[in-house]
Amino acid sequence: MKKEASLSIVEDVKNRKFLMIKHQRGINEGCMNFPGGKREPGETMEECVIRETYEETGLKIENPVQVGYIEFPTKDFYVHVFKSTEYTGTIHEKQDEVNVFWVDEDKIPYNQMREADQNFLPEIISGQYVKRRFIYDDNFHVLDIIDL
């Protein structure tokens, strides 16, 4: 069974800010990104993105819209990217897992993200739908990029 995951781009439209996380452990330790995680058995991708966003940040998103699909076949990982502008709750940190923070759109720290994220996220943030495949080597360096 292929590994599917969600990536959650939460936008505070009024203040032009985006909700981000910094990973504190695992293969992405030290990297910044948006919330997300693996789909559980029997869960839809929408349910996954809502659950993962809540677990990592404390915010309950509503009406997530899919804005991209990213494949990492050499890692057997397939990511559905969603964007939400409706949410409730207050952010909280899971300091052993992630730090959670809001960032201005023009200050998104792309240089502190994985190489593939630096490639596709600016396009998604600008409103484009992205469907792309990234071929990684064993050290998470991009060897090839293919538009789908």
Backbone as JSON, one array per atom type, in Angstrom:
{
  "sequence": "MKKEASLSIVEDVKNRKFLMIKHQRGINEGCMNFPGGKREPGETMEECVIRETYEETGLKIENPVQVGYIEFPTKDFYVHVFKSTEYTGTIHEKQDEVNVFWVDEDKIPYNQMREADQNFLPEIISGQYVKRRFIYDDNFHVLDIIDL",
  "N": [[0.83, -1.19, 0.0], [0.59, 2.18, -0.91], [2.19, 5.03, 0.58], [0.35, 7.63, 1.69], [-0.08, 11.1, 2.25], [-0.91, 14.27, 3.81], [-0.58, 17.79, 3.23], [-0.87, 20.85, 4.78], [-1.85, 23.99, 4.09], [-2.47, 26.75, 5.77], [-4.08, 29.75, 5.71], [-4.19, 32.98, 7.02], [-6.14, 35.16, 5.88], [-6.89, 37.85, 6.23], [-4.68, 39.01, 7.55], [-2.63, 38.27, 5.9], [-0.95, 36.04, 6.5], [0.71, 32.9, 7.06], [0.37, 29.66, 8.44], [2.92, 27.88, 9.94], [5.33, 25.22, 10.59], [8.15, 24.04, 12.49], [10.14, 21.3, 12.37], [11.03, 19.18, 15.04], [12.09, 16.7, 15.34], [12.83, 13.46, 13.89], [13.03, 12.57, 10.33], [12.83, 15.03, 9.14], [13.91, 16.84, 10.89], [14.71, 20.05, 12.06], [13.94, 21.27, 9.72], [11.69, 23.54, 8.09], [8.2, 23.81, 7.4], [4.83, 23.27, 6.3], [1.99, 22.22, 8.26], [1.08, 18.71, 8.49], [0.71, 15.21, 7.55], [0.75, 11.59, 7.67], [-1.82, 9.59, 6.14], [-4.34, 7.81, 7.81], [-5.57, 4.39, 8.01], [-8.67, 3.92, 6.33], [-9.34, 6.56, 6.35], [-10.31, 9.59, 4.72], [-8.59, 11.85, 2.47], [-9.23, 14.48, 3.04], [-10.18, 14.24, 5.68], [-7.8, 13.43, 6.82], [-6.09, 15.7, 6.47], [-7.42, 17.58, 8.04], [-7.33, 16.35, 10.6], [-4.52, 16.03, 11.01], [-3.62, 18.7, 10.91], [-4.91, 19.74, 13.16], [-3.82, 18.09, 15.22], [-1.09, 18.8, 15.11], [-1.08, 21.59, 15.41], [-3.25, 22.66, 16.86], [-5.27, 24.06, 15.66], [-8.46, 23.88, 14.14], [-9.24, 23.21, 10.99], [-11.46, 24.21, 8.32], [-13.34, 23.29, 5.46], [-11.17, 22.47, 3.62], [-9.33, 22.85, 0.59], [-8.12, 21.1, -2.17], [-5.0, 21.84, -3.52], [-2.82, 20.92, -4.76], [-0.72, 18.14, -5.79], [1.78, 15.97, -4.96], [4.37, 13.81, -5.79], [6.68, 11.44, -4.48], [8.24, 9.09, -5.55], [10.59, 7.54, -5.17], [10.78, 7.44, -2.48], [8.45, 6.29, -1.88], [6.14, 7.9, -1.32], [3.32, 9.98, -1.25], [1.79, 13.0, -1.64], [-0.95, 14.96, -0.82], [-1.85, 18.21, -1.28], [-3.37, 20.73, 0.57], [-5.32, 23.72, 0.96], [-6.47, 26.04, 3.36], [-8.62, 28.57, 4.49], [-10.33, 29.0, 6.47], [-10.69, 28.58, 9.88], [-10.66, 27.5, 13.33], [-9.87, 27.95, 16.81], [-6.87, 27.95, 18.85], [-3.42, 28.3, 18.37], [-1.1, 25.82, 19.45], [1.92, 24.49, 20.81], [3.68, 21.52, 20.12], [6.21, 20.81, 21.54], [8.08, 18.73, 21.62], [7.79, 17.7, 19.16], [7.0, 19.58, 17.02], [7.49, 23.1, 16.38], [5.2, 25.76, 16.28], [4.05, 28.44, 14.3], [3.03, 31.69, 13.04], [3.62, 33.26, 9.9], [4.51, 36.03, 7.86], [3.46, 36.36, 4.46], [5.48, 37.25, 2.68], [7.71, 36.52, 4.04], [8.07, 33.83, 4.21], [10.05, 31.12, 5.04], [11.61, 29.8, 2.77], [14.23, 29.0, 2.27], [14.83, 27.4, 4.39], [13.62, 25.06, 4.04], [13.03, 21.74, 2.71], [14.51, 20.79, -0.42], [12.65, 20.07, -2.51], [10.27, 21.18, -1.51], [10.91, 23.89, -1.64], [10.74, 24.2, -4.32], [8.02, 23.68, -5.24], [6.2, 24.93, -3.44], [6.2, 27.87, -3.52], [4.77, 28.31, -5.9], [2.25, 27.2, -5.33], [1.47, 28.83, -3.17], [1.19, 31.19, -4.56], [-1.15, 30.74, -5.86], [-1.38, 28.81, -7.86], [-2.23, 25.55, -9.13], [-0.44, 22.68, -8.44], [1.05, 19.82, -9.77], [3.26, 17.4, -9.42], [6.23, 15.4, -9.72], [8.91, 14.27, -7.77], [12.16, 13.07, -7.86], [14.17, 11.65, -5.58], [17.49, 11.29, -4.16], [19.29, 9.1, -1.9], [19.9, 10.86, 0.15], [17.98, 12.81, 0.3], [18.22, 14.67, -1.76], [17.19, 16.35, -4.66], [16.99, 14.69, -7.67], [15.62, 14.69, -10.06], [12.88, 16.41, -11.6], [9.54, 16.21, -12.44], [6.82, 17.35, -14.21], [3.45, 16.54, -13.84]],
  "CA": [[0.0, 0.0, 0.0], [1.43, 3.37, -0.99], [2.1, 5.94, 1.71], [-0.25, 8.9, 1.32], [-0.04, 12.1, 3.32], [-1.47, 15.57, 3.51], [0.16, 18.98, 3.6], [-1.93, 21.8, 5.09], [-1.48, 25.4, 4.02], [-3.51, 27.52, 6.43], [-3.83, 31.17, 5.48], [-4.94, 34.05, 7.67], [-6.3, 36.04, 4.72], [-6.95, 39.25, 6.68], [-3.33, 39.49, 7.9], [-1.67, 37.72, 4.91], [0.01, 35.2, 7.2], [0.57, 31.47, 6.87], [0.73, 28.83, 9.6], [4.05, 27.01, 9.62], [5.92, 24.43, 11.66], [9.55, 23.64, 12.41], [10.23, 19.94, 12.89], [12.0, 19.02, 16.13], [12.61, 15.33, 15.37], [12.57, 12.66, 12.69], [13.82, 12.81, 9.11], [12.75, 16.45, 8.78], [14.37, 17.66, 12.02], [15.33, 21.31, 11.69], [13.32, 21.83, 8.51], [10.42, 24.23, 8.23], [7.21, 23.4, 6.42], [3.46, 23.45, 6.73], [1.54, 21.01, 8.97], [0.61, 17.59, 7.67], [1.17, 13.91, 7.97], [0.28, 10.38, 6.97], [-3.22, 9.19, 6.19], [-4.61, 6.59, 8.56], [-6.48, 3.48, 7.3], [-10.08, 4.26, 6.33], [-9.5, 8.01, 6.42], [-10.2, 10.32, 3.46], [-7.51, 12.82, 2.52], [-9.76, 15.66, 3.74], [-10.15, 13.91, 7.11], [-6.39, 13.39, 7.21], [-5.52, 17.05, 6.59], [-8.06, 18.22, 9.19], [-6.79, 15.73, 11.81], [-3.09, 16.33, 11.17], [-3.48, 20.12, 11.24], [-5.32, 19.9, 14.55], [-2.85, 17.44, 16.1], [0.2, 19.51, 15.14], [-1.14, 23.03, 15.65], [-4.35, 23.07, 17.71], [-6.31, 24.7, 14.87], [-9.39, 23.02, 13.39], [-9.51, 23.84, 9.7], [-12.73, 23.9, 7.71], [-13.42, 23.39, 4.0], [-9.88, 22.45, 2.91], [-9.41, 22.69, -0.87], [-6.87, 20.55, -2.68], [-4.31, 22.8, -4.39], [-1.65, 20.29, -5.36], [-0.45, 16.72, -5.57], [3.22, 15.82, -5.11], [4.83, 12.42, -5.66], [8.08, 11.14, -4.17], [8.21, 7.64, -5.74], [11.77, 6.85, -4.63], [10.52, 7.31, -1.04], [7.1, 5.72, -1.81], [5.4, 8.89, -0.56], [2.44, 10.7, -2.15], [1.28, 14.06, -0.78], [-2.07, 15.78, -1.28], [-1.67, 19.53, -0.67], [-4.64, 21.43, 0.77], [-5.27, 25.08, 1.49], [-7.63, 26.41, 4.15], [-8.67, 29.96, 4.97], [-11.28, 29.0, 7.58], [-10.19, 27.77, 10.99], [-10.99, 27.93, 14.68], [-8.94, 27.46, 17.81], [-5.66, 28.7, 19.18], [-2.27, 27.43, 18.13], [-0.32, 25.33, 20.58], [3.12, 23.82, 20.35], [4.07, 20.19, 20.58], [7.63, 21.12, 21.48], [8.89, 17.54, 21.34], [7.55, 17.32, 17.77], [7.08, 20.74, 16.12], [7.19, 24.45, 16.83], [4.15, 26.28, 15.43], [4.11, 29.9, 14.25], [2.49, 32.39, 11.87], [4.65, 34.01, 9.2], [4.03, 36.86, 6.75], [3.64, 35.71, 3.16], [6.76, 37.63, 2.07], [8.81, 36.06, 4.9], [8.08, 32.37, 4.29], [11.48, 30.74, 5.01], [11.85, 28.74, 1.79], [15.62, 28.53, 2.37], [14.94, 26.46, 5.5], [12.77, 23.92, 3.68], [13.64, 20.75, 1.81], [14.68, 21.25, -1.8], [11.41, 19.92, -3.27], [9.32, 22.17, -1.0], [11.32, 25.18, -2.19], [10.36, 24.22, -5.72], [6.59, 23.73, -5.55], [5.37, 25.74, -2.54], [5.94, 29.24, -3.98], [3.73, 28.29, -6.92], [0.97, 26.96, -4.66], [1.16, 30.04, -2.41], [0.77, 32.23, -5.52], [-2.47, 30.42, -6.39], [-1.34, 27.79, -8.91], [-2.36, 24.13, -8.77], [0.81, 22.02, -8.82], [1.05, 18.36, -9.78], [4.67, 17.22, -9.75], [6.96, 14.23, -9.19], [10.31, 14.54, -7.42], [13.0, 11.89, -7.68], [15.19, 11.92, -4.57], [18.52, 10.3, -3.88], [19.19, 8.6, -0.52], [20.12, 11.96, 1.08], [16.91, 13.78, 0.08], [18.54, 15.67, -2.77], [16.37, 16.14, -5.85], [17.72, 14.3, -8.88], [14.82, 15.0, -11.24], [11.55, 16.97, -11.35], [8.67, 15.91, -13.59], [5.45, 17.86, -14.1], [2.48, 15.48, -14.16]],
  "C": [[0.88, 1.25, 0.0], [1.16, 4.3, 0.19], [1.56, 7.28, 1.22], [-0.25, 9.83, 2.53], [-0.69, 13.39, 2.85], [-0.47, 16.65, 3.9], [-0.88, 20.09, 3.69], [-1.4, 23.23, 5.07], [-2.66, 26.19, 4.58], [-3.15, 28.99, 6.29], [-4.77, 32.03, 6.32], [-5.04, 35.15, 6.62], [-6.23, 37.51, 5.14], [-5.55, 39.81, 6.92], [-2.24, 39.01, 6.95], [-0.55, 36.94, 5.58], [-0.31, 33.74, 6.94], [1.06, 30.74, 8.11], [1.82, 27.86, 9.21], [4.51, 26.25, 10.85], [7.41, 24.26, 11.41], [9.65, 22.3, 13.1], [11.35, 19.85, 13.92], [12.59, 17.61, 16.2], [12.32, 14.65, 14.03], [13.41, 13.07, 11.49], [13.81, 14.27, 8.68], [13.22, 17.38, 9.89], [15.12, 18.9, 11.53], [14.73, 21.99, 10.48], [12.01, 22.52, 8.86], [9.5, 23.78, 7.11], [5.85, 23.81, 6.94], [3.02, 22.17, 7.43], [1.11, 19.92, 8.0], [1.12, 16.28, 8.21], [0.46, 12.79, 7.24], [-1.19, 10.1, 7.19], [-3.35, 7.88, 6.95], [-5.58, 5.71, 7.78], [-7.94, 3.92, 7.45], [-10.37, 5.75, 6.32], [-9.44, 8.61, 5.01], [-9.04, 11.3, 3.57], [-7.97, 14.1, 3.23], [-9.76, 15.42, 5.26], [-8.72, 13.92, 7.63], [-5.84, 14.8, 7.42], [-6.14, 17.8, 7.78], [-7.46, 17.68, 10.49], [-5.34, 16.14, 12.04], [-2.87, 17.8, 11.53], [-3.82, 20.35, 12.71], [-4.28, 19.31, 15.51], [-1.55, 18.23, 16.22], [0.1, 20.95, 15.6], [-2.21, 23.47, 16.64], [-5.47, 23.77, 16.95], [-7.17, 23.65, 14.16], [-9.74, 23.75, 12.11], [-10.86, 23.37, 9.17], [-12.61, 24.1, 6.2], [-12.06, 23.42, 3.3], [-10.1, 22.17, 1.42], [-8.07, 22.14, -1.36], [-6.27, 21.51, -3.71], [-3.06, 22.2, -5.02], [-1.56, 18.82, -5.01], [1.01, 16.5, -5.92], [3.59, 14.37, -4.87], [6.32, 12.37, -5.37], [8.24, 9.62, -4.32], [9.43, 6.9, -5.18], [11.67, 6.69, -3.12], [9.15, 6.67, -0.8], [6.19, 6.59, -0.97], [4.62, 9.78, -1.52], [1.64, 11.71, -1.33], [0.19, 14.86, -1.48], [-1.97, 17.11, -0.53], [-3.02, 20.24, -0.62], [-4.38, 22.84, 1.28], [-6.58, 25.36, 2.22], [-7.51, 27.87, 4.56], [-9.66, 30.1, 6.11], [-10.76, 28.06, 8.66], [-10.68, 28.34, 12.3], [-9.94, 27.36, 15.62], [-7.76, 28.39, 18.01], [-4.47, 27.77, 18.97], [-1.61, 27.05, 19.45], [0.89, 24.59, 20.02], [3.23, 22.43, 20.94], [5.6, 20.2, 20.53], [8.52, 19.92, 21.23], [8.78, 17.15, 19.87], [7.77, 18.49, 16.8], [6.89, 22.04, 16.9], [6.21, 25.02, 15.81], [4.19, 27.8, 15.46], [3.44, 30.42, 12.98], [3.63, 33.18, 11.23], [4.0, 34.82, 8.08], [4.35, 36.17, 5.43], [5.02, 36.03, 2.56], [7.97, 37.2, 2.91], [8.81, 34.54, 5.08], [9.52, 31.89, 4.1], [11.77, 29.56, 4.06], [13.26, 28.15, 1.91], [15.84, 27.57, 3.53], [14.04, 25.24, 5.29], [13.57, 22.93, 2.84], [13.59, 21.29, 0.38], [13.38, 21.16, -2.62], [10.39, 20.95, -2.83], [9.64, 23.56, -1.54], [10.86, 25.33, -3.64], [8.87, 24.45, -5.91], [5.77, 24.67, -4.67], [5.18, 27.19, -2.98], [4.83, 29.3, -5.04], [2.35, 28.1, -6.29], [0.55, 28.21, -3.88], [0.66, 31.14, -3.35], [-0.56, 31.89, -6.2], [-2.51, 29.39, -7.5], [-1.58, 26.4, -8.34], [-1.1, 23.45, -9.29], [0.65, 20.52, -8.71], [2.42, 17.95, -10.31], [5.23, 15.98, -9.08], [8.42, 14.64, -8.96], [11.03, 13.21, -7.21], [14.14, 12.29, -6.75], [16.3, 10.87, -4.62], [18.37, 9.89, -2.4], [19.33, 9.7, 0.53], [19.11, 13.1, 0.93], [17.32, 14.94, -0.82], [17.75, 15.34, -4.02], [17.27, 15.83, -7.04], [16.97, 14.69, -10.14], [13.46, 15.53, -10.78], [10.73, 16.78, -12.61], [7.29, 16.49, -13.31], [4.51, 16.76, -14.58], [1.26, 16.05, -14.87]]
}
